[in-house]
Amino acid sequence: MQERNTPCEQCLSRKFSMFSELSEENLCSLTKTKNLITHKKGQILYYEGTKPMGVFCVSSGVVKTFKIASNGKEQIIRLAKKGDFLGYTALLGEETYSCTTTIVEDANVCFIPKETFLDLISKDRHFHQRLTKAICHELGIMEEQLTDATQKTIRERLAFTLLKLCDGYGVEGDKSQKIDIVLTREEIAALVGTATETVIRLLSEFKKDKLITFEGKKIVVQNKAGLAKLADFYS
């Protein structure tokens, strides 16, 4: 469902994005061509193998990028939140999307046409630099994930995943930190790269060890230091 476009200069999520330091002139150009669309949980943003016609900027909500492995299981590559960009590596590389992207929590997502995005890159050297750094950062994360998959146990990977979710979606309590996003056990398993049954068993063990507890469908981290120690493969 298309919503009324909020001018980029008034967008509250812009300060979290690579657009945070754009000039007023470039922000106005973006506003004229972008489209803000409301997506419901479960809707597909784009499919693996399709050609990018532009890039997406998450204004609110949560979006996941995933691949389906040869065994039919989902492997989540990334969870994107407000301010995050999606689809720009495929567009810049003139390739099709390497993953499928779908909505985890109801989201407002801006679509920016290819011509507008490429024009912005050519006009704004500082934005070009930020974009390059973002691509390098994504490559670093992918290398880290590959290393973790081969060198860390599933228990360690789950502990690390919970800590990363705390960093991105954590809400501080008195002595705890609630992960303020609802993920199914299947989705957590897809983030870790293991079977759902294994995640269920390990979460139960983490709870027994007083590392975590549950508040409805959300996970509350009670002992962040304990998880950090467990996640540190090299300690």
Sequence and secondary structure as in RCSB ss.txt:
>XXXX:A:sequence
MQERNTPCEQCLSRKFSMFSELSEENLCSLTKTKNLITHKKGQILYYEGTKPMGVFCVSSGVVKTFKIASNGKEQ
IIRLAKKGDFLGYTALLGEETYSCTTTIVEDANVCFIPKETFLDLISKDRHFHQRLTKAICHELGIMEEQLTDAT
QKTIRERLAFTLLKLCDGYGVEGDKSQKIDIVLTREEIAALVGTATETVIRLLSEFKKDKLITFEGKKIVVQNKA
GLAKLADFYS
>XXXX:A:secstr
 B     GGG GGGGGSTTTT  HHHHHHHHHH EEEEE TT EEE TT   SEEEEEEEEEEEEEEE TTS EE
EEEEE TT EESHHHHHTT   SSEEEEEEEEEEEEEEHHHHHHHHHH HHHHHHHHHHHHHHHHHHHHHHHHHH
HS HHHHHHHHHHHHHHHHEEE SS EEE S   HHHHHHHHTS HHHHHHHHHHHHHTTSEEEETTEEEES HH
HHHHHH TT 
